[in-house]
Amino acid sequence: MTMKNTVSRGRLVLLLAAAITFLPTIAIAQCATVGEEGRWRNLDEKGDPIYIDVKMLGCGDEVLNDGQAETTHYTMRAWNKVETGGFYGRPIKDAHYRPFKGQQWLYAPLPNIPYMDQTWVAAVQRDGKPQLHVLIRHEPLDKRPTYTSEYWFIHSK
């Protein structure tokens, strides 16, 4: 084996290692994320919920090996403050885009006993910054009155 072949093999190994490392990242980056994705903190410190998590699972613009297109799936979770100063994470629920007020909003029914919170969220630019506009219709699971809430959230770290 000559020195030239050894160098060529070395370059090939480096090239393959780079491809294995970076190609999955490039493929993931091609999946368009939604503006609503992430952890959001309520600007109203007394607001309930105090945090909302929106996650995108899967990527609807990917085609799997068997030729089937993967569907994009979203989840939403709300977090409430508790008296001890901690947080209670409500159950994670599936979320779907639906038309509302002339635009697409991400919707999920989030349990908040004794209510079921019909939760609508939309990412918007407000004062030049990304914010999450949240509208909630609190539907009672008993004889309590129905009421609505409106909040603004910012990205949380």
ZIVEN-V226464 format. One record per run of one state. SS is the DSSP state (alpha for helix, beta for strand, coil for the rest). FROM is the first residue (numbers start at 1). TO is the last residue. Records with the same first field share a line. If there is no record, write none. Layout:
# ZIVEN-V226464
SS=FROM-TO + FROM-TO
This chain:
# ZIVEN-V226464
coil=1-2 + 30-37 + 43-50 + 58-62 + 64-68 + 70-72 + 82-86 + 90-92 + 101-102 + 113-114 + 127-128 + 141-146 + 156-157
alpha=3-29
beta=38-42 + 51-57 + 63-63 + 69-69 + 73-81 + 87-89 + 93-100 + 103-112 + 115-126 + 129-140 + 147-155
